Amino acid sequence: MKIARAKILWLFSAKRIPPILKREDRKKQYSYAPIIAFKGQYATPIWEGNVSRLPLWSSVVFNEEIKGKETISTITYLVENAPFEYLQIGAEFELYEGGTKVAIGKIIEEAHSFGMDG
């Protein structure tokens, strides 16, 4: 499973930013799992109100560093058959909770493991 590191700017209160977890707790079942959409991934609008017009993918996000409303985070997809080709250096994305955009980010590093377990 392809994993990347991203720089993320959270659009909500800093109090709601997912915490940094110990390395041994970085498991999908403990993750923050918002919907992820990459710039250029879809040719039409994603949302109609709070309802998705397109098939969407859930991400797995583990924050490694938090500075104000910006984080450096490990990121991947929740499921094996997701479009991992989007996890490339320089790729820009948005994170959603339902139809609400909660963060914007950019992939800064690609790798196969940053201490994340299945």
Contact map, one row per residue, 1 for C-alpha under 8 A:
1110000000000000000000000000000000000000000000000000000000000000000000000001000100000000000000000000000000000001000000
1111000000000000000000000000000000000000000000000000000000000000000000000001000000010010000000000000000000000111100000
1111100000000000000000000000000000000000000000000000000000000000000000000111000000000010000000000000000000000111110000
0111110000000000000000000000000000000000000000000000000000000000000000000111000000000011000000000000000000111111000000
0011111000000000000000000000000000000000000000000000000000000000000000011110000000000000000000000000000000111110000000
0001111100000000000000000000000000000000000000000000000000000000000000011110000000000000000000000000000011111000000000
0000111110000000000000000000000000000000000000000000000000000000000001111000000000000000000000000000000011110000000000
0000011111000000000000000000000000000000000000000000000000000000000001111000000000000000000000000000001111000000000000
0000001111100000000000000000000000000000000000000000000000000000000011100000000000000000000000000000001110000000000000
0000000111111100100000000000000000000000000000000000000000000000000011100000000000000000000000000000011100000000000000
0000000011111000000000000000000000000000000000000000000000000000000010000000000000000000000000000000111100000000000000
0000000001111101100000000000000000000000000000000000000000000000000000000000000000000000000000000000011000000000000000
0000000001111111100000000000000000000000000000000000000000000000000010000000000000000000000000000000000000000000000000
0000000001011111100000000000000000000000000000000000000000000000000110000000000000000000000000000000000000000000000000
0000000000001111100000000000000000000000000000000000000000000000000000000000000000000000000000000000000000000000000000
0000000000011111110000000000000000000000000000000000000000000000000000000000000000000000000000000000000000000000000000
0000000001011111111000000000000000000000000000000000000000000000000010000000000000000000000000000000000000000000000000
0000000000000001111100000000000100000000000000000000000000000110000000000000000000000000000000000000000000000000000000
0000000000000000111110000000000000000000000000000000000000000010000000000000000000000000000000000000000000000000000000
0000000000000000011111000000000000000000000000000000000000000111110000000000000000000000000000000000000000000000000000
0000000000000000001111101100000000000000000000000000000000000111000000000000000000000000000000000000000000000000000000
0000000000000000000111111100000000000000000000000000000000000000000000000000000000000000000000000000000000000000000000
0000000000000000000011111100000000000000000000000000000000000000000000000000000000000000000000000000000000000000001100
0000000000000000000001111110000000000000000000000000000000000000000000000000000000000000000000000000000000000000001000
0000000000000000000011111110010000000000000000000000000000000000000000000000000000000000000000000000000000000000000000
0000000000000000000011111111011000000000000000000000000000000100000000000000000000000000000000000000000000000000001110
0000000000000000000000011111111000000000000000000000000000000000000000000000000000000000000000000000000000000000000111
0000000000000000000000000111111000000000000000000000000000010000000000000000010000000000000000000000000000000000000011
0000000000000000000000000011111000000000000000000000000000000000000000000000000000000000000000000000000000000000000000
0000000000000000000000001111111100000000000000000000000000000000000000000000000000000000000000000000000000000000000000
0000000000000000000000000111111110000000000000000000000000011100000000000000000000000000000000000000000000000000000000
0000000000000000010000000000011111000000000000000000000000011100000000000000000000000000000000000000000000000000000000
0000000000000000000000000000001111100000000000000000000001111000000000000000010000000000000000000000000000000000000000
0000000000000000000000000000000111110000000000000000000001111000000000000000000000000000000000111000000000000000000000
0000000000000000000000000000000011111000000000000000000111100000000000000000000000000000000000111100000000000000000000
0000000000000000000000000000000001111100000000000000000111100000000000000000000000000000000011110000000000000000000000
0000000000000000000000000000000000111110100000000000000110000000000000000000000000000000000011100000000000000000000000
0000000000000000000000000000000000011111110000000000000000000000000000000000000000000100001111000000000000000000000000
0000000000000000000000000000000000001111110000000000000000000000000000000000000000000000001111000000000000000000000000
0000000000000000000000000000000000000111111000000000000000000000000000000000000000000000000000000000000000000000000000
0000000000000000000000000000000000001111111000000000000000000000000000000000000000000000000000000000000000000000000000
0000000000000000000000000000000000000111111111000000000000000000000000000000000000000000000000000000000000000000000000
0000000000000000000000000000000000000001111110000000000000000000000000000000000000000000000000000000000000000000000000
0000000000000000000000000000000000000000011111000000000000000000000000000000000000000000000000000000000000000000000000
0000000000000000000000000000000000000000011111110000100000000000000000000000000000000000000000000000000000000000000000
0000000000000000000000000000000000000000010111110001110000000000000000000000000000000000000000000000000000000000000000
0000000000000000000000000000000000000000000011111111110000000000000000000000000000000000000000000010000000000000000000
0000000000000000000000000000000000000000000011111111100000000000000000000000000000000000000000000000000000000000000000
0000000000000000000000000000000000000000000000111110000000000000000000000000000000000000000000000010000000000000000000
0000000000000000000000000000000000000000000000111111000000000000000000000000000000000000000000000111000000000000000000
0000000000000000000000000000000000000000000000111111100000000000000000000000000000000000000000000110000000000000000000
0000000000000000000000000000000000000000000001110111111100000000000000000000000000000000000000000010000000000000000000
0000000000000000000000000000000000000000000011110011111000000000000000000000000000000000000000000000000000000000000000
0000000000000000000000000000000000000000000001100001111100000000000000000000000000000000000000000000000000000000000000
0000000000000000000000000000000000000000000000000001111110000000000000000000000000000000000000000000000000000000000000
0000000000000000000000000000000000111000000000000001011111000000000000000000000000000000000000000000000000000000000000
0000000000000000000000000000000000111000000000000000001111100000000000000000110001000000000000000000000000000000000000
0000000000000000000000000000000011110000000000000000000111110000000000000000111000000000000000000000000000000000000000
0000000000000000000000000000000011110000000000000000000011111000000000000011110000000000000000000000000000000000000000
0000000000000000000000000001001111000000000000000000000001111100000000000111110000000000000000000000000000000000000000
0000000000000000000000000000001111000000000000000000000000111110000000001111000000000000000000000000000000000000000000
0000000000000000010110000100001100000000000000000000000000011111000000001110000000000000000000000000000000000000000000
0000000000000000011110000000000000000000000000000000000000001111110000111100000000000000000000000000000000000000000000
0000000000000000000110000000000000000000000000000000000000000111110000111100000000000000000000000000000000000000000000
0000000000000000000100000000000000000000000000000000000000000011111000111000000000000000000000000000000000000000000000
0000000000000000000100000000000000000000000000000000000000000011111111110000000000000000000000000000000000000000000000
0000000000000000000000000000000000000000000000000000000000000000111111100000000000000000000000000000000000000000000000
0000000000000100000000000000000000000000000000000000000000000000011111100000000000000000000000000000000000000000000000
0000000011101100100000000000000000000000000000000000000000000000011111100000000000000000000000000000000000000000000000
0000001111000000000000000000000000000000000000000000000000000000011111110000000000000000000000000000000000000000000000
0000001111000000000000000000000000000000000000000000000000000011111111111000000000000000000000000000000000000000000000
0000111100000000000000000000000000000000000000000000000000000011110001111100000000000000000000000000000000000000000000
0000111100000000000000000000000000000000000000000000000000001111100000111110000000000000000000000000000000000000000000
0011110000000000000000000000000000000000000000000000000000011111000000011111000000000000000000000000000000000000010100
0011110000000000000000000000000000000000000000000000000000111100000000001111100000000000000000000000000000000000000000
1111000000000000000000000000000000000000000000000000000000111000000000000111110000010010000000000000000000000000000000
0000000000000000000000000000000000000000000000000000000011110000000000000011111101010000000000000000000000000000000000
0000000000000000000000000001000010000000000000000000000011110000000000000001111101000000000000000000000000000000000000
0000000000000000000000000000000000000000000000000000000001000000000000000000111111000000000000000000000000000000000000
1000000000000000000000000000000000000000000000000000000000000000000000000000111111000000000000000000000000000000000000
0000000000000000000000000000000000000000000000000000000000000000000000000000001111100000000000000000000000000000000000
0000000000000000000000000000000000000000000000000000000010000000000000000000111111110000000000000000000000000000000000
0000000000000000000000000000000000000000000000000000000000000000000000000000000011111100000000000000000000000000000000
0100000000000000000000000000000000000000000000000000000000000000000000000001100001111110000000000000000000000000000000
0000000000000000000000000000000000000000000000000000000000000000000000000000000000111111000000000000000000000000000000
0000000000000000000000000000000000000100000000000000000000000000000000000000000000111111001000000000000000000000000000
0111000000000000000000000000000000000000000000000000000000000000000000000001000000011111101000000000000000100100000000
0001000000000000000000000000000000000000000000000000000000000000000000000000000000001111111000000000000000101100000000
0000000000000000000000000000000000000000000000000000000000000000000000000000000000000011111000000000000001111100000000
0000000000000000000000000000000000000000000000000000000000000000000000000000000000000001111100000000000001110000000000
0000000000000000000000000000000000000110000000000000000000000000000000000000000000000111111110000000000001100000000000
0000000000000000000000000000000000000110000000000000000000000000000000000000000000000000011111000000000111100000000000
0000000000000000000000000000000000011110000000000000000000000000000000000000000000000000001111100000000111000000000000
0000000000000000000000000000000000011110000000000000000000000000000000000000000000000000000111110000111110000000000000
0000000000000000000000000000000001111000000000000000000000000000000000000000000000000000000011111000111110000000000000
0000000000000000000000000000000001110000000000000000000000000000000000000000000000000000000001111111111000000000000000
0000000000000000000000000000000001100000000000000000000000000000000000000000000000000000000000111111110000000000000000
0000000000000000000000000000000000100000000000000110000000000000000000000000000000000000000000011111000000000000000000
0000000000000000000000000000000000000000000000101111000000000000000000000000000000000000000000011111100000000000000000
0000000000000000000000000000000000000000000000000100000000000000000000000000000000000000000000011111110000000000000000
0000000000100000000000000000000000000000000000000000000000000000000000000000000000000000000001111011111100000000000000
0000000001110000000000000000000000000000000000000000000000000000000000000000000000000000000001111001111100000000000000
0000000111110000000000000000000000000000000000000000000000000000000000000000000000000000000001110000111110000000000000
0000000111100000000000000000000000000000000000000000000000000000000000000000000000000000000111100000111111000000000000
0000011110000000000000000000000000000000000000000000000000000000000000000000000000000000000111100000001111100000000000
0000011100000000000000000000000000000000000000000000000000000000000000000000000000000000111110000000000111110000000000
0001111000000000000000000000000000000000000000000000000000000000000000000000000000000011111100000000000011111100000000
0001111000000000000000000000000000000000000000000000000000000000000000000000000000000000110000000000000001111100000000
0001110000000000000000000000000000000000000000000000000000000000000000000000000000000001100000000000000000111110000000
0111100000000000000000000000000000000000000000000000000000000000000000000000000000000011100000000000000000111111000000
0111100000000000000000000000000000000000000000000000000000000000000000000000000000000000000000000000000000001111110000
1111000000000000000000000000000000000000000000000000000000000000000000000000000000000000000000000000000000000111110000
0110000000000000000000000000000000000000000000000000000000000000000000000000000000000000000000000000000000000011111100
0010000000000000000000000000000000000000000000000000000000000000000000000100000000000000000000000000000000000011111100
0000000000000000000000110100000000000000000000000000000000000000000000000000000000000000000000000000000000000000111110
0000000000000000000000100110000000000000000000000000000000000000000000000100000000000000000000000000000000000000111111
0000000000000000000000000111000000000000000000000000000000000000000000000000000000000000000000000000000000000000001111
0000000000000000000000000011000000000000000000000000000000000000000000000000000000000000000000000000000000000000000111
